[in-house]
Amino acid sequence: MCLFSYAEDPDPDEQAPAGLLFVPVRTQAAGPVLRVFRTPLGERTAVGFSRRDLLTATLGAGQPAIPLAEPALRALTEP
């Protein structure tokens, strides 16, 4: 689990690129499919972890994932 303070959270206009993210997927016969989650308000959202160990700590050791750059993840989740 990653804990942070909102005081340390950068302004959205000042955010640095996230770099390579570890993105949870479901394995299908045709290949990996992006795993989509729901926020507490029911909105669909994708997640990416900055480190594999954070993904494992959150979703378990058996969770398959692929590395993606933030722009690629955003492009996959556009309406």
Steps between C-alpha positions, in 0.01 A plus 500: 500500500630844412428778749551867419410843624286728285739781594772310308276417202603710202256737333355324191668760279838425661496120492808331359452207261429180691746298294450128459201361692413143592139458388281210618354287221281194456641227280280397207561258214561795266744666744495728805197724561518813716343441842252778586397586857223712653545802724294526822248705297471227236704666223710269285874562528830341407796487736874491450766440762841665494664182633420130459528441877223758563272318255580168670435642847164637388364231266702191592792308353285324240378820331632517144615842383659666200729803491344803332590866474242738648396641158433146373287419805303821454448424130367152581244640744367791293124484438 
